[in-house]
Amino acid sequence: PTGPQIRFVHADYTSDLGLERPGFDLLVSLYGGFISERCTEHLRPGGTLLVNPSHGDAAMASIDPRYELSGVVAARSGEYRLRTAALETYLIPKKPVELSPELLHERGRGIAYTRSAFAYLFTRVA
């Protein structure tokens, strides 16, 4: 078997990327928008989605039944740490809001949470 293979795709994710479905173990969306919504088909079940909250992909993944929160990346004093405990304390909106894909698209960005993280890791469960 070969070692890990990394592929960066510079393309418009809203169009057909011509990639395997599902063919990837990791999907990264940092400041990219709602990538999870369009690219989940390329992520294998059991694969990891790494997203940040600024452009709404963390909120979108949190309401997508195909994903389960499996960790958060916390930043402190220039160090990043993966946390997998007390995940139920994350992704709680600061203000009452009925999260939906339509609301997130209308806003074009994420929402504020009571406890934030630099990034969130979701596992594709379906």
GILIN-V304938 format. One line per field, one symbol per residue. ss: DSSP state (2 for helix, 1 for strand, 0 for the rest). phi: phi as a letter, one per 20 degrees, with the letter a starting at -180 (. if undefined). burial: + if it has 24 or more other C-alpha atoms within 12 Angstrom, else -. A space follows every 10 residues. Layout:
ss=???
phi=???
burial=???
This chain:
ss=0000000000 0000000000 0001111110 0000222222 2211111111 1000002222 2200001111 1111110011 1110002220 0010000000 2222222000 0010000011 111100
phi=.efgddcede affedfemdf cebcebcdcd mdnefgfedg geefgnfddd cdefdnffff ffdefeccfc rcdddblmdd cedcelffed mdffdgbefb gffffffmbe dedfcdcfbc dddfdb
burial=---------- --+------- ---++++++- -+++++++++ ++++++++++ ++++++++++ ++++-+++++ ++++------ ------+--+ +-------+- +--+----++ +----+++++ ++++--
